[in-house]
Amino acid sequence: MGNKLSGKDLIKLGFPKNNSINIALGQINRYRKKEKKESILTEAKEVLLYPEKFKGHGTWGKVAEGLVNPVQVKFNQLKTTRAPFSIFGENEIDEQAKFQLYDALKLPIAVKGALMPDAHSGYGLPIGGVLATDNAIIPYGVGVDIGCRMSLSVFDLPASYLKGKDHQLLAVLKDNTKFGMSETHQIKADHEVFYKDEFQNIPLLKQLLDKAYKQLGTSGGGNHFVEFGIVKFNETLPEWKLEAKEYLAVLSHSGSRGLGANIAKHYTYLATKQCPLPKNVQHLAWLDLNSHDGQEYWLAMNLAGEYAKACHDDIHRRIAKALGKRIALTIENHHNFAWKEMVDGKECIVHRKGATPAEKGKLGIIPGSMTAPGFIVRGKGNEASLNSASHGAGRLFSRAKCKTKFTQSEIKKVLKEHDVQLIGGGIDEAPMAYKNINTVMNLQTELVEVLGTFTPKIVRMDK
């Protein structure tokens, strides 16, 4: 008896000659290869005899599903008609983004869709796309950066606090924020999210726990940032004892780092294997929420969302500690995520890929660019937009186009005109790369009401 488990070993045990053997071998070779063959075979026998007992199990759950109720892999044709949809700010949106939504609306699982005024093309769903589906989750409908979100902390300090403190505040950002693939904090923080069952019960997440721990409180590259600025409220907010004045605030934009990227990659691969689609829409492959992989992705996605929040909380805690000041109010929201919500009287999975939740009364933050204001908003609960709004200004020029169109000296000139100081940031994040945020906000007055603004003053991004 060799040390490596083979399909023949499982057939000898009594496994049927079907895909459950391939699944079992895949799971064992990925997660259990260091264990003794005898102990794995003993467990496998138990799975074969009592598959129901192993439903949802990290290693054997998918095998048990293959024995009891195997996922049917069949080619999915698109429907000839689109599910109902709404587009906000149609004239500001490129045609490719619209066509990406139109394709998504023809999926057999599509219930309803919407496009926000900051929309532009992406992978799978367009950025700024919202899609409600029937009991199915599309990993690329959530996006690679699961739980990418905004977090705004307002200090009970007047905006004048900024005056003459440039060097101090620049140092606070340099010392207390980390960006990109390699930077991590020297003194690591612990967090309750690391003790969630999912990190032990889902083999993929168990492998990613160490990476998640190291990256806590850090931000990604690209358009992710941490910045000091001035918040101005249009009205007094009695629930937080904040008057209609200007305050010092910190705003951060980032997601779930390597944890979310690995979850997205793994479950997108599984979705494409289980859900063959025409080539032009293969990024929209989905997982049935009743399947083992669908349930596992749902748990992993929610964990990545909690981890993204934990990262922001840690960033803001470090900054508040360095300032020696207390945070008076935090406003935060995901804009790459999926939720179970009621749509036209039916529970659906609502994917927001680069869209802000805007149900009635919900607070959120919609950023502009490093030289344009962001907006503190309260949702109006517009059902046509699936209770959503834009997640920012949206890109006017792609990253590649920016590198040929703009220069560092042009960016420096624009920053100086707006009295903004920048640490890091590449040409692909030039303020000119983005649409006019005021135009975008004017196109969604029926989606959100504006409570105040955030004007960036000292910005930190990846180098």
Long-range contacts (C-beta under 8 A, 24 or more apart in sequence): 1-37, 2-37, 3-37, 4-37, 5-29, 5-37, 5-40, 5-41, 9-37, 9-41, 10-44, 13-41, 13-44, 13-45, 13-48, 14-48, 15-44, 15-48, 15-67, 16-67, 18-66, 18-70, 19-66, 19-70, 20-63, 20-66, 20-67, 20-70, 23-62, 23-63, 23-66, 24-60, 24-63, 24-66, 27-59, 27-60, 27-62, 27-63, 27-203, 28-59, 30-203, 31-58, 31-59, 31-203, 31-207, 32-59, 55-292, 56-292, 56-295, 58-201, 58-202, 58-203, 58-206, 59-203, 61-292, 61-296, 62-292, 62-293, 64-292, 65-291, 65-292, 71-274, 71-288, 71-291, 71-293, 73-273, 73-274, 73-275, 73-276, 74-276, 75-276, 75-277, 76-107, 76-108, 76-275, 76-276, 76-277, 77-108, 77-278, 78-103, 78-106, 78-107, 78-108, 78-277, 78-278, 78-281, 79-106, 79-107, 79-108, 79-110, 80-106, 81-106, 82-106, 82-110, 82-113, 83-110, 83-111, 83-112, 83-113, 84-112, 84-113, 85-112, 85-113, 85-114, 85-115, 86-113, 86-114, 86-115, 86-384, 86-385, 87-114, 87-115, 88-114, 88-115, 88-116, 88-117, 88-385, 88-443, 88-444, 88-447, 89-116, 89-117, 89-118, 89-119, 89-439, 89-440, 89-443, 89-444, 92-117, 92-118, 92-394, 92-435, 92-439, 92-440, 92-443, 93-117, 93-119, 93-120, 93-128, 94-119, 94-120, 94-121, 96-120, 96-121, 96-126, 97-121, 97-122, 97-126, 97-127, 97-128, 97-129, 98-126, 100-124, 100-125, 100-126, 100-129, 101-125, 101-126, 101-129, 101-131, 103-280, 103-281, 103-284, 104-129, 104-131, 104-141, 104-281, 104-284, 105-131, 106-281, 107-133, 107-281, 107-284, 107-286, 109-133, 109-134, 109-135, 109-136, 109-286, 110-134, 111-343, 111-344, 111-346, 111-348, 112-343, 112-344, 112-348, 112-386, 113-386, 114-355, 114-384, 114-385, 114-386, 114-388, 116-354, 116-355, 116-385, 116-388, 116-389, 116-390, 116-391, 116-394, 116-444, 117-390, 117-394, 117-439, 117-440, 117-443, 117-444, 118-354, 118-390, 118-391, 118-392, 118-393, 118-394, 118-435, 118-440, 119-354, 119-390, 119-394, 120-394, 120-395, 122-353, 122-354, 123-283, 124-283, 124-284, 124-353, 125-284, 125-351, 125-353, 126-353, 126-354, 127-353, 127-354, 127-391, 127-394, 127-395, 128-353, 128-354, 128-355, 128-390, 128-391, 128-394, 129-351, 129-353, 129-354, 129-355, 130-350, 130-351, 130-352, 130-353, 130-355, 130-385, 130-386, 130-388, 131-350, 131-351, 132-341, 132-343, 132-348, 132-349, 132-350, 132-351, 132-386, 133-286, 133-348, 133-349, 133-351, 134-346, 134-348, 134-349, 135-288, 135-289, 135-290, 135-349, 136-286, 136-287, 136-288, 136-289, 136-294, 136-349, 137-286, 137-287, 137-289, 137-294, 137-297, 137-298, 137-301, 137-338, 137-349, 137-351, 138-271, 138-284, 138-285, 138-286, 138-287, 138-351, 139-264, 139-267, 139-268, 139-271, 139-285, 139-287, 139-297, 140-264, 140-268, 140-283, 140-284, 140-285, 141-284, 141-286, 141-338, 141-351, 141-353, 142-264, 142-301, 142-336, 142-337, 142-338, 142-351, 142-353, 143-264, 143-336, 143-353, 143-354, 144-260, 144-261, 144-264, 144-265, 145-220, 145-255, 145-256, 145-260, 145-261, 145-264, 145-336, 146-255, 146-256, 146-260, 146-263, 146-264, 146-301, 146-304, 146-305, 146-308, 146-336, 146-337, 147-255, 147-256, 147-260, 147-301, 147-304, 147-305, 147-306, 147-307, 147-308, 147-309, 147-334, 147-336, 147-337, 148-253, 148-254, 148-255, 148-256, 148-260, 148-308, 148-334, 148-335, 148-336, 149-253, 149-254, 149-255, 149-305, 149-308, 149-309, 149-312, 149-332, 149-333, 149-334, 149-335, 149-336, 150-251, 150-252, 150-253, 150-332, 150-333, 150-335, 150-356, 150-364, 150-365, 150-366, 150-367, 150-374, 150-391, 151-251, 151-252, 151-309, 151-312, 151-313, 151-315, 151-316, 151-330, 151-331, 151-332, 151-365, 152-231, 152-249, 152-250, 152-251, 152-330, 152-331, 152-332, 152-365, 152-374, 152-376, 152-454, 153-249, 153-250, 153-251, 153-316, 153-319, 153-320, 153-327, 153-329, 153-330, 154-231, 154-240, 154-242, 154-247, 154-248, 154-249, 154-327, 154-328, 154-329, 154-330, 154-331, 155-247, 155-248, 155-249, 155-250, 155-320, 155-323, 155-325, 155-326, 155-327, 155-328, 156-242, 156-247, 156-325, 156-326, 156-328, 157-247, 157-248, 157-325, 158-245, 158-246, 158-247, 158-248, 159-230, 159-231, 159-232, 159-246, 159-247, 159-248, 161-248, 162-228, 162-230, 162-248, 162-457, 166-421, 166-458, 169-228, 169-458, 170-421, 170-423, 170-458, 172-228, 172-319, 172-322, 172-323, 173-226, 173-227, 173-228, 173-319, 173-423, 173-458, 173-460, 174-423, 174-460, 175-322, 176-315, 176-318, 176-319, 176-322, 177-218, 177-219, 177-226, 177-315, 177-318, 177-319, 177-460, 178-217, 178-218, 178-219, 179-218, 179-219, 179-220, 179-221, 179-224, 179-424, 179-460, 179-461, 179-462, 179-463, 180-220, 180-221, 180-462, 180-463, 181-221, 183-218, 184-214, 184-215, 184-218, 185-216, 185-217, 185-218, 185-318, 188-213, 188-214, 188-216, 189-216, 189-217, 189-314, 189-317, 191-216, 191-310, 191-313, 191-314, 193-303, 193-306, 193-307, 193-310, 196-303, 196-306, 198-299, 198-300, 198-303, 199-303, 202-296, 202-299, 202-300, 204-262, 204-263, 204-266, 204-300, 205-259, 205-263, 205-300, 205-303, 208-258, 208-259, 208-262, 208-263, 211-257, 211-258, 211-259, 211-262, 212-257, 212-258, 212-259, 212-307, 215-257, 215-258, 215-259, 215-311, 216-307, 216-310, 216-311, 216-314, 217-311, 217-314, 217-315, 217-318, 218-254, 218-257, 218-311, 219-252, 219-253, 219-254, 219-311, 219-315, 219-462, 220-254, 220-255, 220-257, 220-462, 221-462, 222-399, 222-428, 222-429, 222-462, 223-253, 223-429, 223-461, 224-253, 224-254, 224-255, 224-461, 224-462, 225-251, 225-252, 225-253, 225-254, 225-370, 225-425, 225-459, 225-460, 225-461, 226-250, 226-251, 226-252, 226-253, 226-254, 226-315, 226-319, 226-460, 227-251, 227-252, 227-370, 227-456, 227-457, 227-458, 227-459, 227-460, 228-456, 228-457, 228-458, 229-454, 229-455, 229-456, 229-457, 229-458, 230-454, 230-455, 230-457, 231-376, 231-452, 231-453, 231-454, 232-452, 232-453, 232-455, 233-376, 233-451, 233-452, 234-450, 234-451, 234-452, 235-451, 237-329, 237-451, 240-328, 240-329, 241-328, 242-328, 242-329, 247-328, 249-454, 250-316, 250-319, 251-365, 251-367, 251-374, 251-454, 251-456, 252-312, 252-315, 252-316, 253-367, 254-308, 254-311, 254-312, 254-315, 255-304, 255-308, 255-311, 255-336, 256-304, 256-305, 256-307, 256-308, 256-311, 257-307, 257-308, 257-311, 259-303, 259-304, 259-307, 260-304, 260-307, 260-308, 263-297, 263-300, 263-301, 263-304, 267-293, 267-296, 267-297, 267-300, 270-297, 289-349, 301-337, 301-338, 305-334, 305-337, 308-334, 331-363, 331-364, 331-365, 331-376, 332-365, 333-357, 333-362, 333-363, 333-364, 333-365, 335-391, 341-386, 341-387, 343-383, 343-386, 344-383, 350-386, 350-387, 352-388, 352-391, 354-391, 354-392, 355-388, 355-389, 355-390, 355-391, 356-388, 356-389, 356-390, 356-391, 356-448, 357-387, 357-388, 358-382, 358-385, 358-387, 358-388, 358-389, 358-447, 358-448, 359-387, 360-387, 362-387, 363-451, 364-389, 364-448, 365-454, 366-390, 366-391, 366-392, 366-437, 366-441, 366-448, 367-392, 367-393, 367-437, 367-454, 368-392, 368-393, 368-434, 368-437, 369-393, 369-431, 369-433, 369-434, 369-437, 370-415, 370-420, 370-422, 370-425, 370-429, 370-431, 370-456, 370-459, 370-461, 371-414, 371-415, 371-417, 371-418, 371-420, 371-431, 371-456, 372-431, 372-434, 372-436, 372-437, 372-438, 373-437, 373-453, 373-454, 373-455, 373-456, 374-437, 374-453, 374-454, 374-455, 374-456, 375-437, 375-441, 375-448, 375-450, 375-452, 375-453, 375-454, 376-450, 376-451, 376-452, 376-453, 376-454, 377-448, 377-449, 377-450, 377-451, 378-448, 378-449, 378-451, 379-447, 379-448, 380-446, 380-447, 380-448, 380-449, 382-446, 382-447, 385-444, 385-447, 388-447, 389-444, 389-447, 389-448, 390-440, 390-441, 390-444, 392-434, 392-437, 392-440, 393-434, 393-435, 393-436, 393-437, 393-440, 394-434, 394-435, 394-440, 395-433, 395-434, 395-435, 396-432, 396-433, 396-434, 396-435, 397-432, 397-433, 399-428, 399-433, 400-428, 402-427, 402-428, 402-429, 402-430, 402-433, 403-427, 403-428, 405-432, 406-430, 406-432, 406-433, 419-457, 420-456, 420-457, 420-458, 420-459, 421-457, 421-458, 421-459, 422-459, 422-460, 422-461, 423-458, 423-459, 423-460, 423-461, 424-460, 424-461, 424-462, 424-463, 425-459, 425-461, 425-462, 426-461, 426-462, 426-463, 429-461
